[in-house]
Amino acid sequence: MDGEGRIELYTLGIGVDVETEGIAGQRFGFHGLLRIRDTELREFYDTTVWAQEAYGWWDAPGGRLKAGKVYALGGRFWDGSFFGNVHYFDGLKLDPDFGLSYEGSREAERWAVTYAAQWLPDDDGLNGALPGRDPETFDEVDEREQVHLRVAPLWRPRPGWEAGLGGSWARKELEDDGFDETAVRDAAIDAWLAWPWGEAYAEVLSRDADGSSPDPDLEGDYVLAGARVRWRSLSAYYNHSRVEYSSDAEEWIHQPGLAWSPAERFVLLWEYDHWTREEPDGSRSFIDRSHDVVVEVFF
């Protein structure tokens, strides 16, 4: 966020992937991702070491069944940024929880469809939301009985080209001793076009709720859009995210970036993040204006 520049170990990730083959030829496995930081990611974290993902999987007919701690799926999974987007800071992206996830696809010569269904009965109390911007950041609130559904047909007219359209729906319940039980629903549509040297995407998402919540901006309409172009080991991108809350407050992030990857397991990244909030009375303030220089190394 705004302030003096600093150097930090943002995260050290340790991944574990194991798989084997059963008697009937079906594959089983385990995936885990442990994250370690110098400091707590958010104020509501009580640790600097946590499991981001941890699930067993089975290649069932038509798709992969996962059981454990998995990412909740809704709309486009991610925009490729380092800093994140308004959705992420409101708990809508990169949010792992406990349950079952079935994910698969059907392929034809030029057409395909991907699909997913999830039941996540319990939350893990951790995500990237800023404190007070998502129910999971409140100690007294529990997210229960999440259901996520997604289907996305796509068309590949020639090698390296792809166009797709996705639809997602989700529902969860909030349990809080100080409020009545609240039902939260998300509906999203996203589209993308990819070509040999780039891609563009857009997503619209709407969240509504019945009941009460300690989060005053729980309901809102979100937009996520951007594009990326590549030339040899260089890529340039621009992401834009925006939300209009039911309170009539608005926030948006402009996010240009450059990435250089001279080797498969090395990335040098520059990103500028310009985050603005407009109150219902029209007054504006900056939440963040920062330059991020990031080195990513994979072993």
C-alpha positions as CSV (number, residue, x, y, z in Angstrom):
1,M,0.0,0.0,0.0
2,D,1.0,3.7,-0.1
3,G,4.1,4.5,2.0
4,E,7.9,4.0,1.9
5,G,9.3,1.4,-0.4
6,R,10.6,-1.8,1.2
7,I,12.1,-5.1,0.2
8,E,10.5,-8.3,1.6
9,L,10.1,-12.0,1.0
10,Y,6.5,-11.9,0.0
11,T,6.0,-15.6,0.0
12,L,8.0,-18.9,-0.1
13,G,5.9,-21.7,-1.5
14,I,6.6,-25.4,-1.0
15,G,4.6,-27.6,-3.3
16,V,4.1,-31.4,-3.0
17,D,2.6,-33.5,-5.8
18,V,2.3,-37.3,-5.6
19,E,0.4,-39.6,-7.8
20,T,0.0,-43.3,-8.3
21,E,-2.0,-45.7,-10.5
22,G,-4.7,-48.0,-9.1
23,I,-5.4,-51.6,-10.0
24,A,-8.0,-50.6,-12.7
25,G,-5.6,-48.0,-14.2
26,Q,-7.3,-45.0,-12.6
27,R,-4.9,-42.4,-11.1
28,F,-4.9,-41.1,-7.6
29,G,-2.8,-38.4,-6.0
30,F,-2.2,-35.6,-3.5
31,H,-1.5,-31.9,-4.1
32,G,-0.3,-29.6,-1.3
33,L,1.0,-26.0,-1.3
34,L,2.6,-24.6,1.9
35,R,3.2,-20.9,2.1
36,I,5.7,-19.1,4.4
37,R,6.1,-15.3,4.9
38,D,8.3,-13.0,7.0
39,T,5.1,-11.3,8.4
40,E,1.4,-12.2,8.5
41,L,-0.4,-11.6,5.2
42,R,-3.4,-9.9,6.9
43,E,-4.2,-8.7,10.4
44,F,-6.7,-11.5,10.9
45,Y,-4.0,-14.2,10.2
46,D,-2.5,-15.6,13.4
47,T,0.4,-17.4,11.6
48,T,3.1,-16.8,9.0
49,V,3.0,-20.4,7.8
50,W,-0.2,-22.0,6.3
51,A,-1.5,-24.5,3.8
52,Q,-2.9,-22.7,0.8
53,E,-4.0,-26.0,-0.8
54,A,-4.1,-29.5,0.5
55,Y,-6.3,-32.1,-1.2
56,G,-6.3,-35.7,-2.5
57,W,-7.6,-36.4,-6.0
58,W,-9.0,-39.2,-8.1
59,D,-9.3,-39.2,-11.9
60,A,-13.0,-40.2,-11.9
61,P,-15.0,-40.8,-15.1
62,G,-15.5,-37.4,-16.8
63,G,-13.3,-35.4,-14.5
64,R,-11.1,-35.1,-11.4
65,L,-12.6,-35.3,-7.9
66,K,-10.7,-33.4,-5.2
67,A,-11.3,-33.7,-1.5
68,G,-9.7,-31.4,1.0
69,K,-8.7,-27.7,0.9
70,V,-9.4,-26.4,-2.6
71,Y,-9.8,-23.0,-4.3
72,A,-13.5,-21.9,-4.6
73,L,-14.2,-21.5,-8.3
74,G,-16.2,-18.6,-9.6
75,G,-15.9,-16.7,-12.8
76,R,-12.4,-16.3,-14.3
77,F,-9.9,-17.9,-11.9
78,W,-7.3,-15.1,-12.0
79,D,-6.1,-12.1,-14.1
80,G,-2.3,-12.9,-14.0
81,S,-1.4,-9.9,-11.7
82,F,0.9,-9.9,-8.7
83,F,-0.9,-7.2,-6.6
84,G,-4.4,-8.5,-7.1
85,N,-7.7,-6.9,-8.0
86,V,-10.8,-5.5,-6.2
87,H,-12.3,-9.0,-6.3
88,Y,-9.3,-10.5,-4.4
89,F,-9.4,-7.8,-1.7
90,D,-13.1,-8.5,-1.2
91,G,-12.5,-12.3,-0.9
92,L,-13.9,-13.3,-4.3
93,K,-10.7,-14.7,-5.9
94,L,-8.0,-17.1,-4.7
95,D,-10.1,-18.2,-1.7
96,P,-9.4,-21.8,-0.5
97,D,-12.0,-23.6,1.7
98,F,-12.7,-27.2,2.8
99,G,-14.8,-29.6,0.8
100,L,-15.3,-31.5,-2.5
101,S,-14.6,-30.3,-6.0
102,Y,-15.4,-32.1,-9.3
103,E,-13.7,-30.6,-12.3
104,G,-13.6,-31.9,-15.9
105,S,-13.9,-31.3,-19.6
106,R,-15.2,-32.8,-22.8
107,E,-13.1,-32.3,-26.0
108,A,-13.9,-32.4,-29.7
109,E,-11.8,-31.4,-32.7
110,R,-12.5,-27.7,-32.4
111,W,-14.9,-27.5,-29.6
112,A,-14.6,-28.2,-25.9
113,V,-16.5,-27.6,-22.7
114,T,-15.1,-27.3,-19.1
115,Y,-17.3,-27.7,-16.1
116,A,-17.0,-27.8,-12.3
117,A,-19.2,-28.4,-9.3
118,Q,-18.1,-27.8,-5.7
119,W,-19.5,-28.4,-2.2
120,L,-17.5,-26.6,0.5
121,P,-19.2,-27.1,3.9
122,D,-16.6,-25.1,5.9
123,D,-14.2,-22.2,5.5
124,D,-10.6,-22.1,6.5
125,G,-10.6,-18.6,7.9
126,L,-7.9,-17.4,5.5
127,N,-8.0,-15.5,2.2
128,G,-6.5,-12.4,0.6
129,A,-9.3,-10.0,1.6
130,L,-8.5,-6.9,3.5
131,P,-9.9,-6.9,7.1
132,G,-13.6,-6.0,7.2
133,R,-14.1,-6.5,3.4
134,D,-15.2,-10.1,3.5
135,P,-17.2,-12.1,6.1
136,E,-14.3,-14.6,6.4
137,T,-12.2,-11.8,7.9
138,F,-14.4,-11.5,11.0
139,D,-13.7,-13.9,13.9
140,E,-17.3,-14.3,14.8
141,V,-18.5,-15.2,11.2
142,D,-18.4,-18.7,9.6
143,E,-19.0,-19.4,6.0
144,R,-21.0,-22.6,5.6
145,E,-22.5,-24.9,2.9
146,Q,-20.9,-23.2,-0.2
147,V,-22.1,-24.5,-3.6
148,H,-20.2,-23.5,-6.7
149,L,-21.2,-24.4,-10.3
150,R,-19.4,-23.4,-13.5
151,V,-19.6,-24.3,-17.2
152,A,-17.6,-22.8,-20.0
153,P,-17.8,-23.9,-23.7
154,L,-14.9,-22.9,-25.9
155,W,-13.9,-22.9,-29.6
156,R,-10.5,-23.4,-31.1
157,P,-10.7,-22.5,-34.8
158,R,-7.0,-23.0,-35.4
159,P,-3.8,-23.9,-33.5
160,G,-3.1,-21.2,-30.9
161,W,-6.5,-19.6,-31.1
162,E,-9.3,-20.0,-28.5
163,A,-12.5,-18.2,-27.7
164,G,-14.6,-19.0,-24.7
165,L,-17.7,-18.0,-22.7
166,G,-18.2,-19.1,-19.1
167,G,-21.1,-18.9,-16.6
168,S,-20.8,-19.4,-12.9
169,W,-23.2,-19.4,-9.9
170,A,-22.5,-19.8,-6.2
171,R,-24.3,-19.7,-2.9
172,K,-23.2,-19.8,0.7
173,E,-24.5,-19.2,4.2
174,L,-23.0,-16.9,6.8
175,E,-23.4,-17.9,10.5
176,D,-22.9,-15.2,13.1
177,D,-23.9,-15.1,16.7
178,G,-24.8,-11.4,16.4
179,F,-26.8,-11.6,13.2
180,D,-29.5,-13.6,11.6
181,E,-28.3,-16.3,9.1
182,T,-27.4,-14.7,5.8
183,A,-27.5,-16.3,2.3
184,V,-25.1,-14.9,-0.2
185,R,-25.3,-15.5,-3.9
186,D,-22.8,-14.8,-6.8
187,A,-23.6,-14.9,-10.5
188,A,-20.9,-14.3,-13.1
189,I,-20.3,-14.4,-16.9
190,D,-16.8,-14.2,-18.4
191,A,-15.4,-14.3,-21.9
192,W,-12.0,-14.5,-23.4
193,L,-10.1,-14.6,-26.6
194,A,-6.6,-16.0,-26.9
195,W,-4.2,-15.9,-29.9
196,P,-0.6,-17.0,-30.4
197,W,0.9,-13.8,-29.0
198,G,-1.7,-12.6,-26.5
199,E,-5.1,-12.7,-24.9
200,A,-8.0,-10.5,-23.8
201,Y,-10.7,-11.2,-21.2
202,A,-13.7,-9.7,-19.4
203,E,-15.9,-10.8,-16.5
204,V,-19.0,-9.3,-14.9
205,L,-20.1,-10.6,-11.4
206,S,-23.0,-9.7,-9.2
207,R,-23.3,-10.5,-5.5
208,D,-26.5,-10.2,-3.4
209,A,-27.5,-11.3,0.0
210,D,-30.5,-11.9,2.2
211,G,-30.1,-11.1,5.9
212,S,-27.5,-9.2,7.9
213,S,-23.7,-9.1,7.9
214,P,-21.0,-7.1,9.7
215,D,-19.6,-6.3,6.2
216,P,-21.4,-3.1,5.1
217,D,-20.3,-3.6,1.4
218,L,-21.2,-7.2,1.1
219,E,-23.4,-6.7,-2.0
220,G,-22.1,-5.2,-5.2
221,D,-21.6,-5.5,-9.0
222,Y,-18.0,-6.3,-10.2
223,V,-16.1,-6.0,-13.5
224,L,-12.8,-7.5,-14.4
225,A,-11.1,-6.9,-17.8
226,G,-7.7,-6.9,-19.3
227,A,-5.3,-7.9,-22.1
228,R,-1.8,-9.3,-22.4
229,V,0.6,-9.4,-25.4
230,R,3.8,-11.4,-25.6
231,W,7.0,-11.0,-27.7
232,R,9.8,-13.6,-27.1
233,S,10.6,-13.5,-23.4
234,L,8.7,-10.2,-22.7
235,S,5.1,-9.6,-22.0
236,A,3.0,-6.5,-21.3
237,Y,-0.4,-6.4,-19.7
238,Y,-3.1,-4.2,-18.4
239,N,-5.8,-5.2,-15.9
240,H,-8.8,-3.2,-14.7
241,S,-11.1,-4.2,-11.9
242,R,-14.1,-2.3,-10.6
243,V,-17.0,-2.6,-8.1
244,E,-20.1,-0.6,-7.4
245,Y,-21.4,-1.5,-3.9
246,S,-25.1,-1.4,-2.9
247,S,-24.1,1.6,-0.8
248,D,-23.3,3.5,-4.1
249,A,-19.6,3.6,-3.2
250,E,-17.3,2.6,-6.0
251,E,-13.7,1.4,-6.3
252,W,-11.5,0.7,-9.2
253,I,-7.9,-0.4,-9.9
254,H,-5.8,0.5,-13.0
255,Q,-2.9,-1.9,-13.4
256,P,-0.3,-1.9,-16.2
257,G,2.6,-4.3,-16.0
258,L,5.7,-5.8,-17.7
259,A,7.2,-9.2,-17.3
260,W,10.5,-10.7,-18.5
261,S,11.1,-14.4,-18.4
262,P,14.4,-15.3,-20.0
263,A,14.3,-18.8,-18.5
264,E,11.4,-21.2,-17.7
265,R,11.6,-20.9,-14.0
266,F,12.5,-17.2,-13.6
267,V,10.3,-14.1,-13.9
268,L,11.2,-10.4,-13.3
269,L,8.0,-8.4,-13.0
270,W,7.1,-4.7,-12.8
271,E,3.6,-3.6,-12.0
272,Y,1.9,-0.3,-11.2
273,D,-1.3,-0.3,-9.1
274,H,-3.6,2.7,-9.0
275,W,-6.5,2.1,-6.6
276,T,-9.3,4.7,-6.1
277,R,-12.4,4.8,-4.0
278,E,-15.4,7.1,-4.6
279,E,-17.9,7.6,-1.8
280,P,-21.6,8.0,-2.4
281,D,-21.2,11.8,-1.9
282,G,-18.7,11.9,-4.8
283,S,-15.6,12.4,-2.7
284,R,-12.5,10.4,-3.8
285,S,-9.5,9.0,-2.0
286,F,-6.6,6.8,-3.0
287,I,-6.3,3.4,-1.4
288,D,-3.1,2.5,-3.1
289,R,-0.6,3.9,-5.6
290,S,2.4,1.6,-5.7
291,H,5.1,0.3,-8.0
292,D,5.9,-3.4,-7.4
293,V,9.2,-4.9,-8.6
294,V,9.0,-8.7,-8.1
295,V,11.4,-11.6,-8.7
296,E,9.8,-15.0,-9.0
297,V,12.1,-18.1,-8.9
298,F,10.7,-21.6,-9.2
299,F,12.7,-24.7,-8.2
